[in-house]
Amino acid sequence: MDAKPLSVGKILSERQRFVVPIYQRTYAWTNRELEPLFEQVIGKSDELLKTGKVAFSHYMGALLLIPDADPVFGRIQAFNVVDGQQRLTTFHLCFAALRNLAGHYGEQGISAQLSDLVVHSSNTPMREPAIERYKLEPTAYDRALFRDLIDLDRPELKARYPDAFYKNGNMRPAAPAALWAYDFFWWSAEAYITEDGSLDRAKADDAAVISQRLLALSTVLFEHFRLIVITLSADDDAQVIFETLNSGGKPLAAMDLVRNDVFHRASKRGESQQLLLENHWSVFEKPFWKQEATQGRIKKPRIDFFLGHALAAEQGKSVALGELFAEYKSFVARAGFSDMASELRALTRYTPTYAMLAEPTGNSSLARLGRRLNIFDVSTAFPLALSIAASDAADDEKARLYDLIASYVVRRALCYLTPKNYNNVFVEIAAYLKTNEVNEAALAGYFAGKATSDTVRFPDNLELAAAIHQRPQYGWIPQNRLRLILEELEFAARDKFNINGNLQDGLSIEHVMPQSWRAHWPLQSGASAPADDTLITDDAVRLAIKKREALIHGLSNLTLLTPPANSQVSNGGFDSKRARLNDSLLKTNVAIAAEAVWDEDAMERRADALSHLAAQVWPYPAAPMPTNASA
C-alpha cells in the first residue's frame, strides 16, 4: 500500500483513468456539500488575488484506489475507486463547468488547460479512444449523463435535458445530481468572476478582472485542494481498508487536534499536563463548546468557530475555517510563547466574551450586541468584538464600539448594501484599531478611507434617511430582523411617561396601509383605484398608484401588533385600525393612530420621525476633533 498527499491537479494531470465499480452508489452530492466546498474555493481565490499566494492547502480526505489490471502497453492505466468517488466526481464536474465557462468568456487558454484534466487529448495513445478518453468512468447509471457533461457546453446540455430546466433556465429540484452540481459550479463561478454580474467582459478593464478571477479559481482548484491518495497492491484487502476509513467514528474537531498538540508539546517540554488542564483547558470541556453551530452554510462544533474567531482577533486577519489546525500551528510558530500556559491564556481570555456573544444574557452592551448579531447572522463580527473586549479601552468606549458594530450591520441592511465582505471587513477593523487605538475616533478614521467602497462603507445619516423614506424593506429584510428594527425604534421613541420593559413575545409585522389597499383606501385625490391596472385611463391616477405601491413595504408603513390584532384589522380601513393601534400601548403605534388619515403624506411624516430615531438607535461614528494648528 502506498499513501501520499497529492493536489487534485496532479492527480488529474496524469495519464490514467479512474473507474467507479458497479457496486458503488450513484453520484449524490447536493448543495449541502457543494456550497461549503465552493466557499473554500472562493476564500482561497480571494487570498491568492490579494496576496499572490495561498497559505494552506485544503485536504478533502482520502482517495482509495486499486489497479484494475497490470499496465499494458498502448492502454491507459485504470484504477478502481474503492473510496472517494463522490469527491473525485465533484472535481471533474467542477473542472468541466469551469472549462466551459472559460470558453464562454473567451479564455481559450484556460479552457484548454482545464479540458486536459477531464479528458485525455486526442494524441494520447489509446486502444479504445471512445472509452479511454474520459479520465473518470462513473457507475453505469451515471455514465451517459456524465459523458454528456464532459462533452457538451451548457446550451447543448439544456437542449439535451429539457425536463431538468425551467423555462427561465434555472435548474429544477428533481434534476439529476450530477447535472445539478455542474450547473451549480457554472453559476457560482460566473457570479464570482463577474462580481455578481457587475462586470462586463466587453469592457477592457472588466475583462482583465474576469480573466484574473477565472485564473485564480482554476489555480486554487488545481494546486491547493488535495487528496490523500492511497494506492493498494494486489495483496491488500480493499474492503477491510474501506471499512476502516468509513467506520462511523466521529471526526475530530479542529480544537481536538489543538488539544492533542498542546498537551503533546507540554509533555515534551516537561510542563505539567495536569496543571494545564485544571487551570486553562478545563474551560473548553463544558457542554457549551461541543454544541453544533452554524456560520453561513458551514456547520461545526461551536469550539471550532471559537478557535477561528480567536485566531482572527489575535492576528487581525481572516482565518480559513477549513484549515483551523494549520492556522493555529502557524499562529503559535509566529507568536513564540514562552510556555504552554501563556499559549493557552491567549485563547482562554476570549472565552467569556465569546460565550456572551453566542448566548447573550442580561442587558449589558455586549449582550445587546450578541442578540443583534445573532438575529442578523453576522458572527463574522465576533473577532472584532473579541478584540475590543480584550483591549485596555474604557468600558464606556467599548460599549460605544459595540453599538457602532451593530449600527454598521443594521444601516447596511436598510440601505441594501451587501454583507458578503464582512469576514474581511471586521478583521481589518480589528487590525486597524490595534495599530491605532481602540476607540470611536479610530473607527471613524478607518471608515473615512472607505467612503466610496460599497462593500465596506458605513452609510451616513443622509443615506439612512433616504433608505427609510424610499426603499421597500418588507420582503427585503427577513422578518425576524425587521421585527428587531421595529422593536428598537419603539424603545427609542419612549420617554419617562411611557411603560418601561420588554415587548411581549410573538408580535407580528403589520402594514398600516394594507398590501391589498384598493377596496378601503382611496387615493389622496379621493379617487378610488381600479382593481385592474389595465382599466386605468388617467395618467394622474396611474402615477398616484405607483407612488403608493412604492411606499407600501417601506419602514414608515410597517409596525408591530399582536397576531390576533393583526388578523382582526387585516385589510380594513384606517378608522378600524386606529383602536387596535391605540390599544397596543406602543408609542410608535399611538403616533400613527393620532394621524387624521393614513396616506402618503402621513407616511412621509413618519419616515421623518423614524429617520431621526434611527440615527440615535444606530449611531454613526463621530469623527475625531480637528487638531488646533496653533496649539
Secondary structure as the mmCIF struct_conf table of DSSP 4:
data_model
#
loop_
_struct_conf.conf_type_id
_struct_conf.id
_struct_conf.beg_label_comp_id
_struct_conf.beg_label_asym_id
_struct_conf.beg_label_seq_id
_struct_conf.end_label_comp_id
_struct_conf.end_label_asym_id
_struct_conf.end_label_seq_id
STRN STRN1 ASP A 2 SER A 7
HELX_RH_AL_P HELX_RH_AL_P1 VAL A 8 SER A 13
BEND BEND1 GLU A 14 ARG A 15
STRN STRN2 GLN A 16 VAL A 19
TURN_TY1_P TURN_TY1_P1 ILE A 22 TYR A 23
BEND BEND2 GLN A 24 GLN A 24
HELX_LH_PP_P HELX_LH_PP_P1 ARG A 25 TYR A 27
HELX_RH_AL_P HELX_RH_AL_P2 ASN A 31 THR A 51
BEND BEND3 GLY A 52 LYS A 53
BEND BEND4 ALA A 55 ALA A 55
STRN STRN3 HIS A 58 PRO A 67
BEND BEND5 ASP A 68 ASP A 70
TURN_TY1_P TURN_TY1_P2 PHE A 73 GLY A 74
BEND BEND6 ARG A 75 ARG A 75
STRN STRN4 GLN A 77 ASP A 83
HELX_RH_AL_P HELX_RH_AL_P3 GLN A 85 HIS A 104
TURN_TY1_P TURN_TY1_P3 TYR A 105 GLY A 106
HELX_RH_AL_P HELX_RH_AL_P4 GLN A 108 SER A 115
TURN_TY1_P TURN_TY1_P4 ASP A 116 VAL A 118
STRN STRN5 VAL A 119 VAL A 119
TURN_TY1_P TURN_TY1_P5 SER A 122 ASN A 123
BEND BEND7 THR A 124 THR A 124
BEND BEND8 ARG A 127 GLU A 128
HELX_RH_AL_P HELX_RH_AL_P5 PRO A 129 GLU A 132
TURN_TY1_P TURN_TY1_P6 ARG A 133 ARG A 133
STRN STRN6 TYR A 134 TYR A 134
BEND BEND9 LYS A 135 LYS A 135
STRN STRN7 LEU A 136 GLU A 137
HELX_RH_AL_P HELX_RH_AL_P6 ALA A 140 ASP A 151
BEND BEND10 LEU A 152 LEU A 152
HELX_RH_AL_P HELX_RH_AL_P7 ARG A 154 ARG A 160
HELX_RH_3T_P HELX_RH_3T_P1 PRO A 162 ALA A 164
STRN STRN8 PHE A 165 PHE A 165
TURN_TY1_P TURN_TY1_P7 LYS A 167 ASN A 168
BEND BEND11 GLY A 169 GLY A 169
HELX_LH_PP_P HELX_LH_PP_P2 ASN A 170 ASN A 170
STRN STRN9 MET A 171 MET A 171
HELX_LH_PP_P HELX_LH_PP_P3 ARG A 172 ARG A 172
TURN_TY1_P TURN_TY1_P8 PRO A 173 ALA A 174
BEND BEND12 ALA A 175 ALA A 175
HELX_RH_AL_P HELX_RH_AL_P8 ALA A 177 ILE A 193
TURN_TY1_P TURN_TY1_P9 THR A 194 SER A 198
TURN_TY1_P TURN_TY1_P10 ARG A 201 ALA A 202
BEND BEND13 LYS A 203 LYS A 203
HELX_RH_AL_P HELX_RH_AL_P9 ALA A 204 GLU A 223
BEND BEND14 HIS A 224 HIS A 224
STRN STRN10 PHE A 225 THR A 231
TURN_TY1_P TURN_TY1_P11 ALA A 234 ASP A 235
BEND BEND15 ASP A 236 ASP A 236
HELX_RH_AL_P HELX_RH_AL_P10 ALA A 238 LEU A 245
TURN_TY1_P TURN_TY1_P12 ASN A 246 ASN A 246
BEND BEND16 SER A 247 SER A 247
HELX_LH_PP_P HELX_LH_PP_P4 GLY A 249 ALA A 253
HELX_RH_AL_P HELX_RH_AL_P11 ALA A 254 LYS A 268
TURN_TY1_P TURN_TY1_P13 ARG A 269 GLY A 270
HELX_RH_AL_P HELX_RH_AL_P12 GLN A 273 ASN A 279
TURN_TY1_P TURN_TY1_P14 HIS A 280 HIS A 280
HELX_RH_3T_P HELX_RH_3T_P2 TRP A 281 GLU A 285
BEND BEND17 LYS A 286 LYS A 286
HELX_RH_3T_P HELX_RH_3T_P3 PRO A 287 LYS A 290
BEND BEND18 GLN A 291 GLN A 291
STRN STRN11 GLU A 292 GLN A 295
TURN_TY1_P TURN_TY1_P15 GLY A 296 ARG A 297
STRN STRN12 ILE A 298 PRO A 301
HELX_RH_AL_P HELX_RH_AL_P13 ARG A 302 GLN A 315
TURN_TY1_P TURN_TY1_P16 GLY A 316 GLY A 316
BEND BEND19 LYS A 317 LYS A 317
HELX_RH_3T_P HELX_RH_3T_P4 LEU A 321 GLU A 323
HELX_RH_AL_P HELX_RH_AL_P14 LEU A 324 ALA A 335
BEND BEND20 SER A 338 ASP A 339
HELX_RH_AL_P HELX_RH_AL_P15 MET A 340 THR A 348
TURN_TY1_P TURN_TY1_P17 ARG A 349 TYR A 350
HELX_RH_AL_P HELX_RH_AL_P16 THR A 351 ALA A 358
BEND BEND21 GLU A 359 GLU A 359
BEND BEND22 GLY A 362 ASN A 363
HELX_RH_AL_P HELX_RH_AL_P17 SER A 365 ILE A 375
TURN_TY1_P TURN_TY1_P18 PHE A 376 ASP A 377
HELX_RH_3T_P HELX_RH_3T_P5 SER A 379 ALA A 381
HELX_RH_AL_P HELX_RH_AL_P18 PHE A 382 ALA A 389
TURN_TY1_P TURN_TY1_P19 ALA A 390 ALA A 390
BEND BEND23 SER A 391 SER A 391
HELX_RH_AL_P HELX_RH_AL_P19 ASP A 395 LEU A 414
TURN_TY1_P TURN_TY1_P20 CYS A 415 TYR A 416
TURN_TY1_P TURN_TY1_P21 LYS A 420 ASN A 421
HELX_RH_AL_P HELX_RH_AL_P20 TYR A 422 THR A 435
BEND BEND24 ASN A 436 ASN A 436
BEND BEND25 VAL A 438 ASN A 439
HELX_RH_AL_P HELX_RH_AL_P21 GLU A 440 ALA A 448
TURN_TY1_P TURN_TY1_P22 GLY A 449 THR A 452
TURN_TY1_P TURN_TY1_P23 ASP A 454 VAL A 456
HELX_RH_AL_P HELX_RH_AL_P22 ASN A 461 GLN A 470
STRN STRN13 PRO A 472 PRO A 472
STRN STRN14 TYR A 474 TYR A 474
TURN_TY1_P TURN_TY1_P24 GLY A 475 TRP A 476
STRN STRN15 ILE A 477 ILE A 477
HELX_RH_AL_P HELX_RH_AL_P23 GLN A 479 ALA A 493
TURN_TY1_P TURN_TY1_P25 LYS A 496 PHE A 497
BEND BEND26 ASN A 498 ASN A 498
HELX_LH_PP_P HELX_LH_PP_P5 ILE A 499 ASN A 500
BEND BEND27 GLY A 501 GLY A 501
HELX_LH_PP_P HELX_LH_PP_P6 ASN A 502 GLN A 504
TURN_TY1_P TURN_TY1_P26 ASP A 505 GLY A 506
STRN STRN16 SER A 508 HIS A 511
BEND BEND28 VAL A 512 MET A 513
BEND BEND29 GLN A 515 SER A 516
TURN_TY1_P TURN_TY1_P27 ARG A 518 HIS A 520
TURN_TY1_P TURN_TY1_P28 GLN A 524 SER A 525
BEND BEND30 GLY A 526 GLY A 526
HELX_LH_PP_P HELX_LH_PP_P7 ALA A 527 PRO A 530
BEND BEND31 ALA A 531 ASP A 532
HELX_RH_3T_P HELX_RH_3T_P6 ASP A 533 LEU A 535
HELX_RH_AL_P HELX_RH_AL_P24 ASP A 539 ILE A 552
TURN_TY1_P TURN_TY1_P29 HIS A 553 HIS A 553
STRN STRN17 GLY A 554 GLY A 554
HELX_RH_3T_P HELX_RH_3T_P7 LEU A 555 ASN A 557
STRN STRN18 LEU A 558 LEU A 561
HELX_RH_AL_P HELX_RH_AL_P25 PRO A 563 VAL A 569
TURN_TY1_P TURN_TY1_P30 SER A 570 ASN A 571
HELX_RH_AL_P HELX_RH_AL_P26 PHE A 574 ASP A 583
TURN_TY1_P TURN_TY1_P31 SER A 584 SER A 584
HELX_RH_AL_P HELX_RH_AL_P27 LYS A 587 ALA A 593
TURN_TY1_P TURN_TY1_P32 ALA A 594 ALA A 594
BEND BEND32 GLU A 595 VAL A 597
BEND BEND33 ASP A 599 ASP A 599
HELX_RH_AL_P HELX_RH_AL_P28 GLU A 600 VAL A 617
BEND BEND34 TRP A 618 TRP A 618
HELX_LH_PP_P HELX_LH_PP_P8 PRO A 621 THR A 627
TURN_TY1_P TURN_TY1_P33 ALA A 629 SER A 630
#
